[in-house]
Amino acid sequence: MQFSVQYVKHQFKKPKVIIITAILLALAIWFALCLPSPLFNSPTSYVIDDDAGQLLGASIAADGQWRFPYNDSVPEKFKQCIIAFEDKRFLHHPGFDALAFSRAIRQNIRTGRVTSGGSTLTMQVMRLATRHKRTVLNKIGEIFMALRLELGYSKNEILAMYASNAPFGSNVIGLDAASWRYFGRGPDKLSWGEMAALAVLPNSPSLVHPGKNRLTLLKKRNLLLNRLYKQGIIDSTTAKLAEFEPVPDKPVALPQLAPHLLQRFKADSRNRPQALTRITTTIKTNLQQQVAGIIEQHHQALKGNDINNIAAIVLDVETGATLAYAGNIAHRDAPEMESDVDVINAPRSPGSTLKPLLYASMLHDGLILPNSLIPDVPTQISGYHPENFDLSYDGAVPAANALSRSLNVPAVKMLQQYKYERFYDMLKKAGVTTLKQPADHYGLSLILGGGENTLWELAGMYAGMARVVNHYHKYGGKYDATDYNPPVYKLPGKEEPMLEKNGLLDAGSLYYTLQAMEEVMRPGEEMLWQQFSSTQRIAWKTGTSFGFRDGWAIGITPKYVVGVWVGNTDGEGRPGLTGINTAAPALFEIFRLLPATRDWFAMPTGEMVKISICKQSGYRAGQYCNDTEEQLVPKTGLKAPACPWHRLVHLSPDEKYQVTGNCELPESIVNKSWFVLPPSIEYYYKAKNYQYHVLPPFKPGCGDADYGNPMELIYPKENAKIYVPLEADGKRGRVVFNAAHRQPGIKIFWHLDDKYAGETTAFHQVALNPSAGKHKLTLVDASGNTLSAYFEVLDKNKK
C-alpha cells in the first residue's frame, strides 16, 4: 500500500501526467457546467386560458415571435410523429446516435454537399438553446452538451423542450403556437394528418412554409404518414384518410375572447419579476362570450346617444374568482371608440355606489337603526350644497328607504354625522386603493362620487360584503379579515381563515344593507321586471357621476356579483347617461345568464338583538313613544340614540289647543305623546305623509309660554356662502329664500340688513337680490317670534 501511494506521487511529478490530468479535470468541469443557464431565455408570448385550459387569448412575444411558454405536456401524436421523422432511436440513445451520424457523413460525401446533419432531437435542443452557427466545432460541442442534457433530464422533458422551442415557419415558435396559428386549435385536438404536417416543419422551416411550397409540405407530410403506417403506429385506413387532409394555407388569428384581461395579466406580470407568462384563469368561456354579446348589444343601442363604451364583470362570491371580464367593447376597427381601454381597471367617479357601505358603517357603529329617519331638506354645509337627483325633498326618510332610492341629501347628512375621515379610512380597509388624495381633499362629496374607484375594486368590495354574511354561520359567528380582498382571475392556494371576534363591518349591519338594496325599484316596464324578479333575488345599487359621465350598476346574490359601467372613456358626459337607464338593464340581462335561484342570505341572528322601535321615527323607542314594535337589529343598535322627536304635549280637553297651567286648570289638561319634527323637516314631510299631524296652536292667553321658536330657515342656513348669477342684462339675479313655520296661515315679516323686504303668509318664500358681500336676514312672525341668520353672497369677479 505504501508502495502504491509513493508510485502515484512519483507519477504526478511528471509534467505530462499533470497536464493530462489538468486537461481531463477541466473537460470534466466543462462537461458538468456546459449547459446554458437557463437553457432557454427567449421572451415568450403572454397566454391566458380559461378555467378548463382552453385558449382565451395570447399576445406576440417581445421579439416579434409567436412563442408560447414552455409546456411540459407533449401530445402522444406529436411524440410519435417527431420521433419517426427526426430521430427514430431517440428513446434509446444517450443523446448522440453514432449510426445516424455516420450515415449522414456518408450521404454528404457521396452527394458532395450537406444533405443530412445526423443530429438527434437532443442535439437539436442544444442547438436551439445555444443558437450556434452550424460548424464542425459547434457540432462537436452539441454532441457533448446533448450527452450532458440526457444525464440531467428525462426523455419526456427533452421532447417537451424541443416541442416548445422548435421553429415552425414564419414567426411561429413551438408546437402550441403552431397548432393555434395554423389550425386554430390546441395540439391535443389535432388529427394525425394535421400533427404530421407540423412535425415536418422544424426540419426546414424556411423552405416548408404554410402558404408557400405547399406541394413540398404535402409530400413530406404524406411520406411521414406512410412511415407511421409501416412502423405500425397507425393503420392503413387512418393513413389514407390523413393524406386527404389539407395542409395549412396561411396563419389564422388566435382567439381574443378576453383581450382586456390579457392586457391586465401582462401589466401584472411586468410588475412581478420572474412571473409566468401563461396562466389558467378562472374565466368561463361560454359566460365570457355571452357577457361580451350583451354589452355589444347594449352598445349598439347606446351609441346613438354618443355613448361609446361599456364594461362588465362577473365574480364568484365565495372565491372572488372572475368568471367573466369584458373590459370594453371590441371595436378595433374604430379607434375613436377607444375600445382598447380596460375600463374595469380605470379609476372613475363612482357616483352613489358607495352609499351602501356608509349605511352599513353607521349601523355597525350604532349611529342609526335600519329605518331611522334621516333629514331630507335643502342643505348647505361649508358652501357645499347637495341636491337629490329629482331636485325634490321629503323632509325625512327612513335610512333604508334613502338607500334604496339613492337620495343624495340624506347620504350627505349621514356622512356628516359619521365623519368623512372615518369613512375614508373604512374604504381603505375594505380594499379601495384609488383614493390617492387625503380625506380632506374629498370631504363630504366622497359619498356622491367625489373620489375615484374602479369597477374591479367596487365589485370586490361588494363580494366581500356578501362573503362576510355567507361565512357568519360557517365560522361560528367569527370574522375572517381576508373576506375583504380584491377579485382574482387566477385562484390562489387554499389558505386557512384567520378568524377574529370582530369584523370590519358586522354581519347584521351588512345583512340589513343587502335587504335595503334588494328593495330598489327595477328599471324598465314594471310587469317585465316583476316577472324577472320572481326568478332571482338580487341586491343592487346604481350610480351616476356628476355631469352624466359614468353610469354604474352593481348586483349581488349569495353566489355572484355582477358589475356594469357605461360611459365614454374620454370622460364626455351625455344626457340620460345614468346608472338606472344605461347600466342596470345590462346588469339584469347578465344575471339571466347565471343559475337562477331564490336562495337568499341567511339572517345572522347571533349578531342581532330584539329591541323596541318607534314606528314613526325608526329610532330606539323613547320615553314618549307609544306606538312601538319589537324588531331584530344589529347588537350595536343597543347604543343607538332614542327617538328625539316624540315629546309630551299639554292639550285642552278638546285637544284643539296647546295649553299651560296659566290658561287651563291642571286637572283639565290632556297630556299626550306627539310626534314633532323640526319646522324645516316638517315643512316637506307633512306634504308627503298624510298621517303626520302638526301641533295645534296655543290657546289664546297661553302664548307667554316658551316652547321654542316655531320658525326655521330652510335657505339660507347660518353662515352660508351663496352665489347669485348675473342675468343677461348684466344685473345680479334674484335668490329665493325659504322658511317654515309651525302655525299654518301666520304672517312672517322679512328684513334684509334690518330693512323691511316683504311679508309672506302660508308659503314662506321671498325672492331678493342682495349685493355681493355679507348680509343679515331677519324674520319676525305675527306673534313676535324672531329669527336671524348671517350669509354671504360671493362675488364671481373676486377669487
ABEGO torsion letter per residue (X at the ends): XAAAAAAAAAAAABAAAAAAAAAAAAAAAAAAAABBOBABABBBBBBBBBAAGBBAEBBBBAAGBBBBBBBABBBAAAAAAAAAAABAAAAABAGBBAAAAAAAAAAAAAAGBBABAGBBAAAAAAAAAAGBBBBAAAAAAAAAAAAAAAAABBAAAAAAAAAAABBAEEABBEAAAAAAAAAGBBAAABBAAAAAAAAAAAABAAABBBGBGAAAAAAAAAAAAAAAAAAGABBAAAAAAAAABBBBABBBBBBBABAAAAAAAAAAAAABBGBBABBBBABBAAAAAAAAAAAAAAAAAAAAAGBABBBBBBBBAAAGBBABBBAEBBBAABAAAGAABBAAABBBBAEAAAAAAAAAAAAAAGABBAABBBBBBBBBBGGBBBBBAAGBBAGBBBAAAAAAAGBAAAAAAAAAAAEAAAAAAAAAAAGBAABABBAAAAEAAAAAGABBBBAAAAAAAAAAAAAAAAAAAAAGGBBBAAABBBBBABBBBBBBBBBBABBABBAAAAAAAAAAAAABBBBEBAAAAAAAAAABBBBBBBBBBBGGABBBBBBBBAABBBBBBBEBAAGBBBBGBBAAAAAAAAAAAAAAABBBBABBBBBBAAABBBBBBBAAAGBBBBAABABBBBBBBBAAAAABBBBAABBBBBBBAAGABBBBAAABBAAABBBBBBBBBBAAAAAAAAAABAABBBBBBBBBGAAABBAEBABBBAOBBBGBBBBBBBBAAGBBBBBBBBBBBABBGBBBBBBBGGBBAEBBBGBBBBBBBBBBEBBBBBBBBAAGBBBBBBBBBBBAABX
